[in-house]
Amino acid sequence: MTGLFCRAALVLALVSGTAGAQLPTRVGSQEMPTLAPLVKQVEPAVVSIATKGTVNAPTNPLMEDPFFRRFFGFPDQQQPRQRRREVQSAGSGVIVDAAKGYILTNHHVVENAELIEIYLNDNRSLKAKVIGSDAGTDIAVLQVESTKNLVQMKFGNSDQVQVGDFVLAIGNPFGLQHTVTSGIVSALGRSGINPDGYEDFIQTDASINPGNSGGALVNLRGELIGINSAIFSNSGGNIGIGFAIPVNIAKSIMNQILQFGEVKRGLLGVSISDFNEDSAKAFGIEGTAEGALVQEVVSGSAAETAGIMVGDVIVSVDGQRIKSASDLRNTIGLKRSGESVRVDVIRDGKRRQFTTVLSEVSSNAQLDGGDVHPGLAGALLGNHDGKGDDFTGPGVSINAVEPNSPAALAGIRPNDIIVSVNRKRVRNVRELQQAASQQSLLIMSVRRGNRNLLLQIR
């Protein structure tokens, strides 16, 4: 009991003088530290989210076998290759603009949702709609139909968060509405949790469980510093390692969605691979055994404008260390087009620094497939205008494929033309990026010469 009291006293010492809500409560003749006033202040801004929707579900492959159908007396008409299945999900959200009814949550909470119901702390329920969503960062912006008596949470500054800061996680784990857990920030800058996404997670030991997704990570000033997003667990329950999207990233994504209706992700314009000890020996470089090796610079790109060349090893961006190719993809992917960045490279054994403005992934851009999906890494993508070959429709052309790359191992070949992804038509690299960002498995319809192929990319 003494240890618990000392920790509570430390929390009180940290918060005293910052907000009147965190003063001690008197119990009998003794003052006891409590966070109840802080919880009472921020909890009304955290909502429960329930969704309903439908997804495509494959039919039983035996139903497509003519012999099987005749043997069991099924009708001969062609069966649809896909059927619709109803899905439901639950999560949490945070009201960040009470006047306009905007709520921040996770993309995966509202993905495929056709009906969204918001439940407030005072037991009211409201209909909501998706204003915009970004699968890459797992952020979605909702808007409720009524803004009467809403309470919003104040934004904090996640760049000022430090390991060891006390935090509260508020959400609806396992459907238990308005649950509050406490802990500390246990690490910063975590990535590699979802290889398909762009990550810079805050790690915390405040209990985060299924249903907490989209909820609030709050500091002791009552400020929102993160959107709870993921857990690390073999059992599906909390083991003391949870992850939240820094609020500065969430706010940037929200502002882009509200301003442009989409996320304008920055593009450096390089094809890259990991740089390791073997690469360092081959290049005769000492003292550098990590980074991203530039294998190609796209013509007219931000990288070419800056002076970055093939053979350069990118080791940092804006002072942030780059350990691998995925590190660079993640770092650039979290930045916005039009943003100025400082890139440090190793060239001929010497460190050099370049400054450039990131370009936008536009409909006529060329880019490395790794910027679209990990399974396409090593393929250089461009637009196909339908001229000069047997296929006259628009699509995405494969201009080059690096040997032994993920794209090559998946069966992608130079001069292939991607025409659809997961049954969704794609006409240019931007549409391909939008379609691929929604799924981990890509089933691509590809035109190769005068043949049509289906390729599965993981």
Long-range contacts (C-beta under 8 A, 24 or more apart in sequence): 5-33, 8-32, 8-33, 8-34, 9-33, 11-35, 11-166, 11-220, 14-166, 14-220, 15-220, 15-221, 18-220, 18-221, 19-221, 19-222, 21-222, 22-220, 35-168, 35-182, 35-220, 38-168, 38-218, 38-220, 38-222, 39-168, 39-170, 39-180, 41-222, 42-153, 42-168, 42-170, 42-216, 42-218, 42-222, 43-121, 43-170, 43-178, 43-180, 44-120, 44-121, 44-122, 44-151, 45-94, 45-95, 45-96, 45-151, 45-152, 45-153, 45-216, 46-92, 46-93, 46-94, 46-95, 46-121, 46-153, 46-170, 46-171, 46-178, 46-215, 46-216, 47-92, 47-93, 47-94, 47-95, 47-103, 47-118, 47-119, 47-120, 47-121, 48-90, 48-91, 48-92, 48-93, 48-118, 48-119, 48-172, 48-177, 48-178, 49-90, 49-91, 49-92, 49-93, 49-105, 49-109, 49-110, 49-116, 49-117, 49-118, 49-119, 49-128, 49-142, 49-214, 50-88, 50-89, 50-90, 50-116, 50-117, 50-119, 51-88, 51-89, 51-90, 51-91, 51-109, 51-110, 51-113, 51-114, 51-115, 51-116, 51-117, 52-86, 52-87, 52-88, 52-113, 52-114, 52-115, 53-86, 53-87, 53-88, 53-112, 53-113, 53-114, 53-115, 54-84, 54-85, 54-86, 54-87, 54-112, 54-114, 55-84, 55-85, 55-87, 55-112, 56-82, 56-83, 56-84, 56-85, 56-423, 57-82, 57-83, 57-84, 57-85, 58-82, 58-83, 59-83, 82-423, 87-112, 89-113, 90-172, 90-175, 90-211, 91-171, 91-172, 91-211, 91-212, 91-213, 91-214, 91-215, 92-170, 92-171, 92-172, 92-211, 92-212, 92-213, 92-214, 92-215, 92-216, 92-228, 93-118, 93-142, 93-214, 93-215, 94-153, 94-214, 94-215, 94-216, 94-224, 94-227, 95-150, 95-151, 95-152, 95-153, 96-152, 96-153, 96-155, 96-224, 96-254, 97-152, 98-147, 98-150, 98-151, 98-152, 99-147, 100-143, 100-147, 101-143, 101-144, 101-145, 101-146, 101-147, 101-150, 102-131, 102-141, 102-142, 102-143, 102-254, 102-258, 103-128, 103-141, 103-142, 103-143, 103-144, 104-139, 104-140, 104-141, 104-142, 104-214, 104-227, 104-250, 104-254, 105-139, 105-140, 105-142, 105-213, 105-214, 105-227, 106-138, 106-139, 106-140, 106-213, 106-214, 106-227, 106-229, 107-133, 107-134, 107-135, 107-137, 107-138, 107-139, 107-140, 108-138, 108-213, 109-140, 109-213, 109-214, 110-140, 110-142, 111-135, 111-438, 116-142, 118-142, 118-144, 119-177, 120-150, 121-151, 121-178, 122-149, 131-257, 131-258, 132-257, 132-258, 132-261, 132-262, 132-263, 133-257, 134-253, 134-257, 134-263, 134-437, 135-196, 135-197, 135-437, 135-438, 136-196, 136-197, 136-198, 136-263, 136-265, 136-333, 136-437, 137-197, 137-198, 137-245, 137-249, 137-250, 137-253, 137-263, 137-334, 138-194, 138-197, 138-229, 138-230, 138-245, 139-227, 139-245, 139-249, 139-250, 139-253, 139-254, 140-214, 141-254, 141-257, 141-258, 153-216, 153-218, 153-222, 153-223, 153-224, 154-222, 154-223, 154-224, 155-223, 155-224, 155-247, 155-251, 156-219, 156-221, 156-223, 156-224, 156-225, 156-247, 157-223, 157-225, 157-247, 157-248, 158-202, 158-225, 158-226, 158-246, 158-247, 158-248, 158-249, 159-246, 159-248, 161-185, 161-188, 161-202, 161-219, 161-225, 161-226, 161-246, 162-188, 163-187, 163-188, 165-219, 165-220, 166-219, 166-220, 167-204, 167-206, 167-217, 167-218, 167-219, 167-220, 167-225, 167-226, 168-206, 168-216, 168-217, 168-218, 168-220, 169-204, 169-206, 169-207, 169-208, 169-212, 169-215, 169-216, 169-217, 169-218, 169-228, 169-242, 169-244, 170-215, 170-216, 170-218, 171-208, 171-211, 171-212, 171-213, 171-214, 171-215, 171-216, 171-228, 172-211, 172-212, 172-215, 173-207, 173-208, 173-209, 173-210, 173-211, 173-212, 174-209, 174-210, 174-211, 175-211, 176-211, 179-212, 181-206, 181-207, 181-208, 182-206, 183-207, 183-240, 186-241, 190-243, 191-326, 191-327, 191-330, 192-326, 193-230, 193-232, 193-243, 194-230, 195-326, 195-374, 196-373, 196-374, 196-437, 196-440, 198-265, 198-329, 198-330, 198-333, 198-334, 199-330, 200-245, 200-246, 200-249, 200-330, 200-334, 201-229, 201-230, 201-243, 201-244, 201-245, 201-246, 202-226, 202-243, 202-244, 202-245, 202-246, 203-241, 203-242, 203-243, 204-242, 204-243, 204-244, 205-240, 205-241, 205-242, 206-242, 207-238, 207-240, 207-242, 208-238, 208-242, 208-243, 208-244, 209-237, 209-238, 210-236, 210-237, 212-242, 217-244, 226-250, 249-334, 252-336, 256-336, 264-336, 264-337, 264-338, 264-360, 264-361, 265-333, 265-335, 265-336, 265-337, 265-360, 265-361, 266-302, 266-332, 266-333, 266-335, 266-336, 266-337, 266-338, 266-339, 266-341, 266-358, 266-359, 266-360, 267-301, 267-302, 267-332, 267-337, 267-358, 267-359, 267-360, 267-361, 267-365, 267-367, 267-371, 268-301, 268-302, 268-303, 268-328, 268-332, 268-341, 268-343, 268-356, 268-358, 269-297, 269-298, 269-300, 269-301, 269-302, 269-303, 269-304, 269-359, 269-366, 269-367, 270-294, 270-295, 270-296, 270-297, 270-298, 270-301, 270-303, 270-308, 270-314, 270-368, 271-295, 271-296, 271-298, 271-368, 271-370, 271-378, 271-380, 271-402, 272-314, 272-325, 272-328, 272-329, 272-368, 272-370, 273-325, 273-378, 273-402, 274-324, 274-325, 275-313, 275-324, 279-313, 283-311, 283-313, 284-349, 285-313, 285-346, 285-349, 286-349, 288-313, 288-315, 288-346, 290-315, 290-322, 290-323, 290-324, 291-315, 291-322, 291-323, 291-324, 291-346, 292-322, 292-324, 292-325, 292-327, 292-328, 293-325, 294-345, 295-402, 296-368, 296-380, 296-400, 298-365, 298-366, 298-367, 298-380, 299-366, 301-359, 302-356, 302-357, 302-358, 302-359, 303-343, 303-356, 305-356, 305-357, 306-343, 306-354, 306-355, 306-356, 307-354, 308-343, 308-345, 308-354, 308-356, 309-347, 311-347, 312-345, 312-346, 312-347, 312-352, 313-345, 313-346, 313-347, 314-343, 314-344, 314-345, 315-344, 315-345, 315-346, 315-351, 316-343, 316-344, 317-341, 317-342, 317-343, 317-344, 318-342, 325-370, 325-377, 326-374, 329-370, 329-371, 332-358, 333-371, 337-361, 361-429, 361-430, 361-433, 362-430, 363-428, 363-429, 363-430, 363-431, 364-428, 365-429, 365-430, 366-399, 366-429, 367-429, 369-407, 369-412, 370-406, 371-433, 372-429, 372-432, 372-433, 372-436, 372-437, 373-436, 373-437, 373-442, 373-457, 374-406, 375-406, 375-407, 375-410, 375-442, 375-457, 375-458, 376-406, 376-407, 376-410, 376-412, 376-436, 376-442, 376-457, 377-405, 377-406, 377-407, 378-402, 378-405, 378-406, 378-407, 378-408, 379-405, 379-407, 379-408, 379-412, 381-418, 381-429, 381-432, 382-429, 383-428, 383-429, 384-417, 390-449, 390-450, 391-417, 391-419, 391-447, 393-419, 394-427, 394-428, 395-419, 395-426, 395-427, 395-447, 396-426, 396-428, 396-429, 396-432, 410-455, 410-456, 410-457, 410-458, 411-455, 412-446, 412-455, 412-457, 413-448, 415-448, 416-446, 416-447, 416-448, 417-446, 417-447, 417-448, 418-444, 418-445, 418-446, 419-445, 419-446, 419-447, 420-444, 420-445, 421-445
